[in-house]
Amino acid sequence: MAINFDFDPVEQAMADSVAAFCRDRVDAELLRAAADEFPLPLWKDMAALGILELACPDSGGSASALCAVSEQLGRAAFPGPLAACVLGAAVLDKKERAGIIAGDELVSLAEPPLLPWGPLATHFLVVEDGVVLRADAPTDMQTSSTLGGEPWGRAAIEGNAALADSDRGLGLYLLALAAWQAAAGRRLVELAAEHASNRQQFGRAIASFQAVAHPLADSVIRLDASAALARSAAFALDTGASDAMVALLRARASADRAAVAAGQTCHQVFGALGVSLEGPVFNYSRRMLQAASLPPNAGWTMRRLAEAAGLPPTSLANAAG
């Protein structure tokens, strides 16, 4: 019997509200500017919609609802540490998470020495063997620029206290990443298909050429499959399935791979526009590539997946490089 992973009316209403917010507030100009200065007022307005509060253990929010809103933020290539703040809202105590869910404070999920969003973060977390740990704010952080235009830092930090609800929090983190990535990639393919329908060569729209149409179609298939995996994983998390974490790791890995491949395809479809800061591609592809590099690292992910598949722990990890 097939399971319907469509969002229920409440979840869909939340998604529609976030979609309307993104249409009104996020455009190509804002995304370009966000690479130079983080739009904190926009982030606070997004938080005011209750998105980050969905992760709080006492909010009554579901993983499926988080998946629904993350998809809409992904379609807009919405900037900011969404997944890390979801994690912080899930694992930090009530007093600490108040500033996060209000949009006043940001979270860095670090993979030392790299600290994504470290220069702007108030809270620092690390993951060790699947356990989320609190870390003290570094005192000697070096700032780094990134391809995605995100402020990252470098510092030697260590986790010093395990946090409650690590499994659920890390699961929601992976879910937010997977749903965002799959939706961002899908929107980029739509933009590329629209361009291909309007761009002509030899008196025909380039969308009619198999060398253009087939790679775009392949991208849609992979991205839609990744989106379905994310929704399925959300269902597993909501129902307490024993394999929920494995499902979430698969969804994140699938979405990263599909989104990065779609970005490469869309750059080719757009031609010279695909490598310009002003073009529509870079606002998406740069953030998709950046999201694919976020913790936890591929080695840990692949080891967990190998274990779930009954394979030697090093087999998939070695394949991942």
CORBEL-V954905 format. One record per backbone hydrogen bond with DSSP energy under -1.0 kcal/mol. CO is the residue of the C=O (numbers start at 0). NH is the residue of the N-H. If there is no record, write none. Layout:
# CORBEL-V954905
CO & NH
CO & NH
This chain:
# CORBEL-V954905
7 & 11
8 & 12
9 & 13
10 & 14
11 & 15
12 & 16
13 & 17
14 & 18
15 & 19
16 & 20
17 & 21
18 & 22
19 & 23
20 & 24
21 & 25
26 & 30
27 & 31
28 & 32
29 & 33
31 & 34
32 & 35
32 & 36
37 & 39
38 & 42
39 & 43
40 & 44
41 & 45
42 & 46
43 & 47
45 & 48
46 & 49
51 & 54
52 & 55
55 & 58
61 & 65
62 & 66
63 & 67
64 & 68
65 & 69
66 & 70
67 & 71
68 & 72
69 & 73
70 & 74
71 & 75
72 & 77
73 & 76
79 & 81
80 & 84
81 & 85
82 & 86
83 & 87
84 & 88
85 & 89
86 & 90
87 & 91
92 & 96
96 & 100
97 & 101
98 & 103
98 & 104
99 & 102
105 & 121
105 & 122
107 & 124
110 & 113
112 & 154
113 & 110
114 & 117
114 & 152
116 & 119
122 & 107
123 & 134
124 & 109
125 & 132
127 & 130
130 & 127
131 & 162
132 & 125
133 & 159
141 & 153
143 & 151
145 & 148
151 & 143
152 & 114
153 & 141
160 & 133
164 & 168
165 & 169
166 & 170
167 & 171
168 & 172
169 & 173
170 & 174
171 & 175
172 & 176
173 & 177
174 & 178
175 & 179
176 & 180
177 & 181
178 & 182
179 & 183
180 & 184
181 & 185
182 & 186
183 & 187
184 & 188
185 & 189
186 & 190
187 & 191
188 & 192
189 & 193
190 & 194
191 & 195
192 & 196
193 & 197
194 & 198
195 & 206
198 & 205
200 & 203
203 & 200
204 & 207
205 & 208
208 & 211
208 & 212
209 & 213
211 & 215
212 & 216
213 & 217
214 & 218
215 & 219
216 & 220
217 & 221
218 & 222
219 & 223
220 & 224
221 & 225
222 & 226
223 & 227
224 & 228
225 & 229
226 & 230
227 & 231
228 & 232
229 & 233
230 & 234
231 & 235
232 & 236
233 & 237
234 & 238
235 & 240
240 & 243
242 & 246
243 & 247
244 & 248
245 & 249
246 & 250
247 & 251
248 & 252
249 & 253
250 & 254
251 & 255
252 & 256
253 & 257
254 & 258
255 & 259
256 & 260
257 & 261
258 & 262
259 & 263
260 & 264
261 & 265
262 & 266
263 & 267
264 & 268
265 & 269
269 & 272
270 & 273
271 & 274
272 & 275
280 & 283
280 & 284
281 & 285
283 & 287
284 & 288
285 & 289
286 & 290
287 & 291
289 & 292
290 & 293
296 & 300
297 & 301
298 & 302
299 & 303
300 & 304
301 & 305
302 & 306
303 & 307
304 & 308
305 & 310
306 & 309
311 & 314
313 & 317
314 & 318
315 & 319
